Amino acid sequence: MQRQEYILNRENNLGRHFGTKKKDFVDFYYIICKAGLKEAFDNSDKDAKEYAKMLYKNVKDPKIIIITGNPGSFVLYSGATLLLKVHDNHIIKVCMPGVKSLKDSYMFCGHDFEYTKWAKFPDLEDGGDYFLDRAYDLHSLYVPKLKKLGTEALAYSQLPRFKGPELVWAGDYFLYKNEQMDLFKSPKLVQVGRGCLWNNNVLDCNTPKEMKEIDGDGLLYAPNLDSAGINCHPLIYSAIKANRNRSK
């Protein structure tokens, strides 16, 4: 194992003056690429640099720690916060603090996160389109401030549980073809598009223990849901009907 530290000097390289050719960013990018960042992004300099820019602009603690092990494996910290864990050139864990919107970014979609097991976005409010779609191995997702998701968010992922305490709106194919989810809890959710949780059979398998864990509301808890597109999971429509009857 080898440990290396780098202190970001961002005073003259943020806001409208940010530049990828300025020495501090160049040095930062070089050191994390040397650890194996490009390989984790399928040898794409464009994707690796976009990720590095996002980190550079948003991490709070300027102390960057890189710990490398076997070839293709490393971990990246900002102070005590784990930002990235890569094993065999695959992103296993990812945390992106400080980012509030991914509306105009496709950074967290597609094949780069197929092997990701753990993801944290503590400040994210708008996940944009294709957020962590095809994250087949995802087992833990932390999105405490997330309010909006676009098209195909978490589509094809097999996330076992989704908790979106602030989520209000999600677009078409949210959690599409997620066949493993056994708990969906989103108390402020009002609207989802078409195909939400399509092809999921696990949600129907209620047990007394599971019912008790979420106060007897069933495994799909969305007490404010009022609108959904076609081809959603049947419990989506059952929830809408129950919510409307309750409000009469």
KESEPA-9131 format. One record per residue (C-alpha): residue in three letters; x, y, z; residue number from 0. Coordinates in steps of 0.02 Angstrom, whole numbers, plus 50000, padded with zeros to 5 digits. Each point is the difference from the previous one (the first is absolute). Last residue first. Layout:
# residues N
+------+-------+-------+-------+-----+
! rest !  east ! north !    up !  nr !
+------+-------+-------+-------+-----+
!  ALA !     X !     Y !     Z ! NUM !
...
+------+-------+-------+-------+-----+
# end
This chain:
# residues 248
+------+-------+-------+-------+-----+
! rest !  east ! north !    up !  nr !
+------+-------+-------+-------+-----+
!  LYS ! 46911 ! 50647 ! 50001 ! 247 !
!  SER ! 50186 ! 49998 ! 50039 ! 246 !
!  ARG ! 50002 ! 49817 ! 50052 ! 245 !
!  ASN ! 49919 ! 49944 ! 49839 ! 244 !
!  ARG ! 50131 ! 50094 ! 49899 ! 243 !
!  ASN ! 50144 ! 49922 ! 50097 ! 242 !
!  ALA ! 49926 ! 49825 ! 49986 ! 241 !
!  LYS ! 49978 ! 50017 ! 49812 ! 240 !
!  ILE ! 50176 ! 50068 ! 49977 ! 239 !
!  ALA ! 50073 ! 49861 ! 50108 ! 238 !
!  SER ! 49908 ! 49867 ! 49901 ! 237 !
!  TYR ! 50065 ! 50077 ! 49839 ! 236 !
!  ILE ! 50180 ! 49988 ! 50058 ! 235 !
!  LEU ! 49965 ! 49827 ! 50073 ! 234 !
!  PRO ! 49963 ! 49940 ! 49824 ! 233 !
!  HIS ! 50180 ! 50037 ! 49944 ! 232 !
!  CYS ! 50001 ! 50131 ! 49863 ! 231 !
!  ASN ! 49948 ! 49966 ! 49821 ! 230 !
!  ILE ! 49918 ! 50169 ! 49965 ! 229 !
!  GLY ! 50045 ! 50165 ! 50082 ! 228 !
!  ALA ! 49974 ! 50045 ! 50182 ! 227 !
!  SER ! 49911 ! 50134 ! 50102 ! 226 !
!  ASP ! 49944 ! 50028 ! 50180 ! 225 !
!  LEU ! 50137 ! 49934 ! 50115 ! 224 !
!  ASN ! 49986 ! 50085 ! 50169 ! 223 !
!  PRO ! 50001 ! 49846 ! 50113 ! 222 !
!  ALA ! 50143 ! 49914 ! 49906 ! 221 !
!  TYR ! 50048 ! 49844 ! 50099 ! 220 !
!  LEU ! 50020 ! 49845 ! 49893 ! 219 !
!  LEU ! 50037 ! 49854 ! 50114 ! 218 !
!  GLY ! 49835 ! 50012 ! 50087 ! 217 !
!  ASP ! 49939 ! 50141 ! 50111 ! 216 !
!  GLY ! 50005 ! 49900 ! 50161 ! 215 !
!  ASP ! 50117 ! 50116 ! 50092 ! 214 !
!  ILE ! 50153 ! 49971 ! 49889 ! 213 !
!  GLU ! 50085 ! 49866 ! 50103 ! 212 !
!  LYS ! 49833 ! 49924 ! 50050 ! 211 !
!  MET ! 49955 ! 49958 ! 49819 ! 210 !
!  GLU ! 50170 ! 49918 ! 49976 ! 209 !
!  LYS ! 49974 ! 49890 ! 50154 ! 208 !
!  PRO ! 49823 ! 49954 ! 49950 ! 207 !
!  THR ! 50061 ! 49949 ! 49826 ! 206 !
!  ASN ! 49967 ! 50082 ! 49832 ! 205 !
!  CYS ! 50058 ! 49914 ! 49839 ! 204 !
!  ASP ! 49920 ! 50117 ! 49873 ! 203 !
!  LEU ! 50152 ! 50113 ! 49996 ! 202 !
!  VAL ! 50105 ! 49853 ! 49940 ! 201 !
!  ASN ! 49913 ! 49988 ! 49831 ! 200 !
!  ASN ! 50081 ! 50145 ! 49908 ! 199 !
!  ASN ! 49977 ! 50005 ! 49811 ! 198 !
!  TRP ! 49961 ! 50186 ! 49991 ! 197 !
!  LEU ! 50062 ! 50097 ! 50151 ! 196 !
!  CYS ! 49947 ! 50164 ! 49918 ! 195 !
!  GLY ! 49956 ! 49966 ! 49818 ! 194 !
!  ARG ! 49921 ! 50168 ! 49959 ! 193 !
!  GLY ! 50034 ! 50159 ! 50097 ! 192 !
!  VAL ! 49993 ! 50028 ! 50187 ! 191 !
!  GLN ! 49907 ! 50134 ! 50099 ! 190 !
!  VAL ! 49969 ! 50056 ! 50179 ! 189 !
!  LEU ! 50143 ! 49926 ! 50103 ! 188 !
!  LYS ! 50009 ! 50079 ! 50173 ! 187 !
!  PRO ! 50001 ! 49838 ! 50103 ! 186 !
!  SER ! 50121 ! 49902 ! 49890 ! 185 !
!  LYS ! 50025 ! 49824 ! 50065 ! 184 !
!  PHE ! 50023 ! 49856 ! 49879 ! 183 !
!  LEU ! 50045 ! 49836 ! 50084 ! 182 !
!  ASP ! 50024 ! 49827 ! 49924 ! 181 !
!  MET ! 50098 ! 50048 ! 49845 ! 180 !
!  GLN ! 50075 ! 49852 ! 49906 ! 179 !
!  GLU ! 49923 ! 50005 ! 49827 ! 178 !
!  ASN ! 50047 ! 50177 ! 49950 ! 177 !
!  LYS ! 49938 ! 49997 ! 49822 ! 176 !
!  TYR ! 49967 ! 50188 ! 49997 ! 175 !
!  LEU ! 50056 ! 50085 ! 50161 ! 174 !
!  PHE ! 49935 ! 50166 ! 49928 ! 173 !
!  TYR ! 49946 ! 49959 ! 49824 ! 172 !
!  ASP ! 49927 ! 50172 ! 49959 ! 171 !
!  GLY ! 50033 ! 50148 ! 50115 ! 170 !
!  ALA ! 50007 ! 50017 ! 50190 ! 169 !
!  TRP ! 49920 ! 50136 ! 50107 ! 168 !
!  VAL ! 49990 ! 50044 ! 50184 ! 167 !
!  LEU ! 50151 ! 49915 ! 50081 ! 166 !
!  GLU ! 50036 ! 50071 ! 50174 ! 165 !
!  PRO ! 50007 ! 49840 ! 50104 ! 164 !
!  GLY ! 50061 ! 49891 ! 49855 ! 163 !
!  LYS ! 50030 ! 49827 ! 50070 ! 162 !
!  PHE ! 50025 ! 49862 ! 49873 ! 161 !
!  ARG ! 50035 ! 49821 ! 50048 ! 160 !
!  PRO ! 50073 ! 49849 ! 49909 ! 159 !
!  LEU ! 50088 ! 50098 ! 49862 ! 158 !
!  GLN ! 49999 ! 49887 ! 49848 ! 157 !
!  SER ! 50036 ! 50136 ! 49872 ! 156 !
!  TYR ! 49917 ! 49980 ! 49831 ! 155 !
!  ALA ! 49937 ! 50180 ! 50006 ! 154 !
!  LEU ! 50072 ! 50098 ! 50147 ! 153 !
!  ALA ! 49939 ! 50162 ! 49921 ! 152 !
!  GLU ! 49930 ! 49960 ! 49828 ! 151 !
!  THR ! 49941 ! 50178 ! 49962 ! 150 !
!  GLY ! 50020 ! 50137 ! 50130 ! 149 !
!  LEU ! 50008 ! 50000 ! 50189 ! 148 !
!  LYS ! 49945 ! 50136 ! 50120 ! 147 !
!  LYS ! 50005 ! 50040 ! 50186 ! 146 !
!  LEU ! 50158 ! 49914 ! 50065 ! 145 !
!  LYS ! 50049 ! 50068 ! 50172 ! 144 !
!  PRO ! 50034 ! 49836 ! 50093 ! 143 !
!  VAL ! 50076 ! 49906 ! 49850 ! 142 !
!  TYR ! 50095 ! 49851 ! 50073 ! 141 !
!  LEU ! 50000 ! 49845 ! 49890 ! 140 !
!  SER ! 50054 ! 49826 ! 50058 ! 139 !
!  HIS ! 49997 ! 49835 ! 49906 ! 138 !
!  LEU ! 50050 ! 50050 ! 49823 ! 137 !
!  ASP ! 50062 ! 49849 ! 49901 ! 136 !
!  TYR ! 49900 ! 50031 ! 49841 ! 135 !
!  ALA ! 50035 ! 50186 ! 49987 ! 134 !
!  ARG ! 49918 ! 49998 ! 49828 ! 133 !
!  ASP ! 49930 ! 50176 ! 50025 ! 132 !
!  LEU ! 50094 ! 50097 ! 50133 ! 131 !
!  PHE ! 49909 ! 50162 ! 49957 ! 130 !
!  TYR ! 49941 ! 49981 ! 49820 ! 129 !
!  ASP ! 49926 ! 50176 ! 49992 ! 128 !
!  GLY ! 50023 ! 50134 ! 50135 ! 127 !
!  GLY ! 50036 ! 49963 ! 50183 ! 126 !
!  ASP ! 49930 ! 50163 ! 50066 ! 125 !
!  GLU ! 50021 ! 50033 ! 50187 ! 124 !
!  LEU ! 50172 ! 49924 ! 50037 ! 123 !
!  ASP ! 50082 ! 50053 ! 50163 ! 122 !
!  PRO ! 50042 ! 49832 ! 50081 ! 121 !
!  PHE ! 50028 ! 49903 ! 49837 ! 120 !
!  LYS ! 50060 ! 49832 ! 50063 ! 119 !
!  ALA ! 50025 ! 49841 ! 49899 ! 118 !
!  TRP ! 50040 ! 49820 ! 50050 ! 117 !
!  LYS ! 50012 ! 49843 ! 49894 ! 116 !
!  THR ! 50066 ! 50070 ! 49837 ! 115 !
!  TYR ! 50037 ! 49864 ! 49872 ! 114 !
!  GLU ! 49897 ! 50072 ! 49856 ! 113 !
!  PHE ! 50057 ! 50176 ! 50043 ! 112 !
!  ASP ! 50108 ! 50041 ! 49849 ! 111 !
!  HIS ! 49873 ! 49918 ! 49884 ! 110 !
!  GLY ! 49872 ! 50137 ! 49993 ! 109 !
!  CYS ! 49952 ! 50146 ! 50109 ! 108 !
!  PHE ! 50084 ! 50104 ! 50134 ! 107 !
!  MET ! 50090 ! 50132 ! 49898 ! 106 !
!  TYR ! 49856 ! 50033 ! 49882 ! 105 !
!  SER ! 49992 ! 50183 ! 50048 ! 104 !
!  ASP ! 49873 ! 50137 ! 49963 ! 103 !
!  LYS ! 49877 ! 49955 ! 50137 ! 102 !
!  LEU ! 50134 ! 49934 ! 50118 ! 101 !
!  SER ! 49954 ! 50124 ! 50137 ! 100 !
!  LYS ! 50049 ! 50030 ! 50181 !  99 !
!  VAL ! 50181 ! 49942 ! 49999 !  98 !
!  GLY ! 50087 ! 50033 ! 50167 !  97 !
!  PRO ! 50045 ! 49822 ! 50041 !  96 !
!  MET ! 50025 ! 49867 ! 49866 !  95 !
!  CYS ! 50026 ! 49828 ! 50076 !  94 !
!  VAL ! 50043 ! 49846 ! 49900 !  93 !
!  LYS ! 50034 ! 49818 ! 50044 !  92 !
!  ILE ! 50043 ! 49851 ! 49890 !  91 !
!  ILE ! 50063 ! 50089 ! 49843 !  90 !
!  HIS ! 50082 ! 49865 ! 49896 !  89 !
!  ASN ! 50184 ! 49998 ! 49947 !  88 !
!  ASP ! 50031 ! 49838 ! 50097 !  87 !
!  HIS ! 49940 ! 50091 ! 50157 !  86 !
!  VAL ! 49963 ! 50187 ! 50008 !  85 !
!  LYS ! 49938 ! 50091 ! 50154 !  84 !
!  LEU ! 49951 ! 50182 ! 49982 !  83 !
!  LEU ! 49958 ! 50149 ! 50108 !  82 !
!  LEU ! 50026 ! 49937 ! 50177 !  81 !
!  THR ! 49985 ! 50149 ! 50116 !  80 !
!  ALA ! 50133 ! 50015 ! 50138 !  79 !
!  GLY ! 50095 ! 50140 ! 49912 !  78 !
!  SER ! 49947 ! 49985 ! 49819 !  77 !
!  TYR ! 50035 ! 49816 ! 49968 !  76 !
!  LEU ! 50043 ! 49890 ! 49851 !  75 !
!  VAL ! 50020 ! 49812 ! 50002 !  74 !
!  PHE ! 50104 ! 49894 ! 49880 !  73 !
!  SER ! 49997 ! 49839 ! 49899 !  72 !
!  GLY ! 50050 ! 49973 ! 49818 !  71 !
!  PRO ! 50174 ! 49937 ! 50043 !  70 !
!  ASN ! 50001 ! 49937 ! 50180 !  69 !
!  GLY ! 49993 ! 50131 ! 50137 !  68 !
!  THR ! 49988 ! 50188 ! 49984 !  67 !
!  ILE ! 49946 ! 50123 ! 50134 !  66 !
!  ILE ! 49965 ! 50176 ! 49942 !  65 !
!  ILE ! 49964 ! 50138 ! 50126 !  64 !
!  ILE ! 49937 ! 50171 ! 49948 !  63 !
!  LYS ! 50006 ! 50139 ! 50129 !  62 !
!  PRO ! 49893 ! 50140 ! 49930 !  61 !
!  ASP ! 49854 ! 49955 ! 50116 !  60 !
!  LYS ! 49838 ! 50066 ! 49927 !  59 !
!  VAL ! 49993 ! 49901 ! 49838 !  58 !
!  ASN ! 49902 ! 50092 ! 49865 !  57 !
!  LYS ! 50108 ! 50077 ! 49865 !  56 !
!  TYR ! 50139 ! 49872 ! 49997 !  55 !
!  LEU ! 49880 ! 49854 ! 50011 !  54 !
!  MET ! 49897 ! 50059 ! 49853 !  53 !
!  LYS ! 50157 ! 50039 ! 49899 !  52 !
!  ALA ! 50071 ! 49827 ! 50038 !  51 !
!  TYR ! 49839 ! 49917 ! 49939 !  50 !
!  GLU ! 50003 ! 50100 ! 49839 !  49 !
!  LYS ! 50185 ! 49958 ! 49978 !  48 !
!  ALA ! 49967 ! 49814 ! 50018 !  47 !
!  ASP ! 49854 ! 50009 ! 49879 !  46 !
!  LYS ! 50100 ! 50092 ! 49866 !  45 !
!  ASP ! 50159 ! 49899 ! 50025 !  44 !
!  SER ! 49902 ! 49841 ! 49969 !  43 !
!  ASN ! 50105 ! 49848 ! 50044 !  42 !
!  ASP ! 49844 ! 49902 ! 50053 !  41 !
!  PHE ! 49963 ! 50124 ! 50140 !  40 !
!  ALA ! 50088 ! 49895 ! 50132 !  39 !
!  GLU ! 50149 ! 49990 ! 49880 !  38 !
!  LYS ! 50006 ! 50190 ! 49996 !  37 !
!  LEU ! 50006 ! 50012 ! 50190 !  36 !
!  GLY ! 50144 ! 49879 ! 50026 !  35 !
!  ALA ! 50114 ! 50069 ! 50137 !  34 !
!  LYS ! 50099 ! 50098 ! 49870 !  33 !
!  CYS ! 49835 ! 50076 ! 49946 !  32 !
!  ILE ! 49974 ! 50061 ! 50178 !  31 !
!  ILE ! 50172 ! 50084 ! 50003 !  30 !
!  TYR ! 49986 ! 50075 ! 49826 !  29 !
!  TYR ! 49829 ! 50075 ! 50033 !  28 !
!  PHE ! 50060 ! 50086 ! 50157 !  27 !
!  ASP ! 50156 ! 50067 ! 49913 !  26 !
!  VAL ! 49899 ! 50065 ! 49852 !  25 !
!  PHE ! 49870 ! 50075 ! 50118 !  24 !
!  ASP ! 50133 ! 50096 ! 50097 !  23 !
!  LYS ! 50095 ! 50050 ! 49843 !  22 !
!  LYS ! 49856 ! 50080 ! 49905 !  21 !
!  LYS ! 49958 ! 49909 ! 49840 !  20 !
!  THR ! 49831 ! 49937 ! 50058 !  19 !
!  GLY ! 49943 ! 50176 ! 50033 !  18 !
!  PHE ! 49882 ! 50078 ! 50125 !  17 !
!  HIS ! 49985 ! 50188 ! 49987 !  16 !
!  ARG ! 49809 ! 50003 ! 49996 !  15 !
!  GLY ! 49996 ! 49920 ! 50171 !  14 !
!  LEU ! 50159 ! 49921 ! 50064 !  13 !
!  ASN ! 50185 ! 50003 ! 49955 !  12 !
!  ASN ! 50084 ! 50142 ! 50093 !  11 !
!  GLU ! 49969 ! 49940 ! 50178 !  10 !
!  ARG ! 49997 ! 49816 ! 49953 !   9 !
!  ASN ! 50163 ! 49940 ! 50077 !   8 !
!  LEU ! 49957 ! 49817 ! 50027 !   7 !
!  ILE ! 50114 ! 49912 ! 50123 !   6 !
!  TYR ! 50068 ! 49833 ! 49938 !   5 !
!  GLU ! 50038 ! 49847 ! 50103 !   4 !
!  GLN ! 50071 ! 49831 ! 49953 !   3 !
!  ARG ! 49984 ! 49831 ! 50083 !   2 !
!  GLN ! 50071 ! 49837 ! 49930 !   1 !
!  MET ! 49938 ! 49826 ! 50042 !   0 !
+------+-------+-------+-------+-----+
# end
